[in-house]
């Protein structure tokens, strides 16, 4: 393909995308294929000679769309949403066309400065106090890894960067049993080790027990271990659990421990003032993460990583060899020093488009609708004699089960997903299988919720 052909094929791709989105509601959410089906349609070896774009595009249409799970489908109720609002997609087209590597201010002045402003827009949107700065990471997993690395280095007085962990004290990180597995991954990759992630017991409301946390820290100190940090969750992935942030922060501040809040999903709801009580005390935390690419509508990847003191993160993960210096500008922000990766995409552009195209009130209206429809769906499920609520609605999430037990619950889930009209996922809560319903796709309507209720009841009656 020649550069002169780009206009034609870019337009063709945009037209295809618009048609795809217009027709999504008529497609099954999840494809009816088996592992290996797609690979069997692809040549075993790469082509020696160039091929015509007509043939390539035709093969794309033949192979790919029908073999994808459709995350932008209005009846995608699985996992958490990975929304791509139309305005965000337009911004991604523009960012892709420029194809900038935004590692330094010098390589991307507009991207760097827009990112600084967009982080502050997001800070204001979710009600965090002035003083927080931050960056747009690729995912909450990366932001949490960064937080754990800072915990490690602060506890070791930054000796780990030079000396490694050999011979170091046994560090301990504390987290609720409801936190995401990305916390476990961060502990492993940081060299702290899985056995040093202390899962704190939860209260009846499924939030971390601050008294139990204090007891665990005291026991670790008595054993000669070195407590290093605490990870809290606002909207745990399994059932939407909310840790009591202010109470945990009291313990953390008394113990001098670094704190990180994982609000990857529920953080977006904090643009609505009426939901901010769920993270009371968040403005005291050292770092906070939430994903605009989940509920807010920014196309994946786009994670807001807020920092009370960026210097600790930069000291931990930053590295500035001579070839990455901006000559004459020693104090300028270079966001590659704020993350594990050197290469960075122009993520701020889609946040700028998103927030201008819909405004905070438009985004709030969507989230409020999703929360209201979640309660509507939960009430309808609770009325069915063979279904029961396992965990009540928390913002846009609730879980339920078949009264016939785990086998019936999982059988019903698989039958629903094979049917294709809606898509749900499972979790394990207190040793029991449950079905999660997550309401948050950008284009979901009340009619989609009504159809979901009908499908759930239909298959519940067949088990």
C-alpha positions, 0 to 999 in steps of 0.5 A: 500500500502506498501513502497515496492510498491512505486517504481511500482506505482510511475512509473505507475503514471509518465507513466500516466502523460506523456500519459495524457500530450501527449493526452491533445490536443485531449481532450476538455479543459473543461469537459462536466459535471454538479455539483454533477456528481463527488460526485455521483461516490464516496462512501458516507463513507470511507472504513473500510479495505484497498483496492488494489492500482489496484482498486484505480488507476482504479477508478482514471482513470475512475472518475478524468481526464474526470471531470477536466478542463485541465490547461495544455491544449495548448488551455487554454486561460482563466484566466491567465495560471498556467503553469507546465513545464516538468522540473518543474514537475520533480522537484515536483516529487523529492520534494514530495518524500522527503516530507520535512516540510521546515519551518526552516533552521534546518528542510531543509538546502538545501531548505532554502539556495536554496530559498535565491539563487533562489529569487536572480536569479529571482530578476536578471531575472526581472531586479530589483536592488541589495538589494532586498531579499525575499521568495517564498510564496504559492500565490500572495494573501498571499504575498499581505496579508503580505504587508497589514499587514506590512502597518498596523503595520508600521502605528500603530508603531507595536501596532496592534500586541499587542493591536489589532485594537480596539481604533486604528486610522482609517487606509486607504489603497489606490489601483487602481480600476483595482487591484485584489480582493486579495487586498480586501481580505487582507484588510478584513482579516487584520482587516482594513475593506473593507470601508477603502480600497480607490479605486483611479480613473484611467486615460484613459490608465486605470492606477491609477491617481497619482494626484487623489491619492494625493487628496485622501490622503490629504482629509483623513488626513484632516478627521483625518484618517491615510494613511498606504499604497498603492497597485499598479498593473502591469498587472491587472487581468481584462484587464492587466492595468498598474499603472504608478509606478514611478509617484505613487512612487513619491506620496508615498515617499512624504507621507511616505507610504509603497508600494506594487506592484502586478505583479502576472501575468505580472511580468514574462514578465519583464525577457524581457528587452523590457517590463520593461518600464511597471513597471518603478520605481518598484525598489523603491517599498517596496515589489513586488510580481509576480507568476513564477507559472503563465507565467514563467512555475513553477508548482503551487504553487510558488510566488516570494515575493521581499522585500526591507526591510525584517525586517519589514515583519519579525517583523510583521508576525514572531514568534519564540517560543523556540521550533522553535529556531535553537540552536546556530544560532540566525541570521539564516534565517527561512522562516516560519517567512516571511509568515503567514503559519508555514509549507512550501513546497520545492518550490525553487527546481522547480525554480532551475530546470526550470531556468536551463532547459530552460534558460532565453533566452528559457523562453523569447522566449516563452513570446515573442511568446505569446505576438506576437500571442496575437496581431495576435489574436486581429487583426483577431478578429477586422476584424470580422464585428460582433466582436469588441475589448474592450481593446487592447492587453496588453502583452498576454491579450486582450478583445473583445465583440459581437456587439449585446451587453452583451447577445450576448457576454455572449451567444457566450462565453458559446457556445464556452466553451461548444464546448470545443476546446478552453476555454475563460473567461469573465470580466466586463469592464466599465459596459460592458461584455467582453471576455478575451483571455489570451495567455500564456500556456507553450505549446501553438503554433501558430497553436493553436492560429489560431484554436482559431481565427477560433472557435471565428469567427464560434460562433460569426457568429451563435449568 
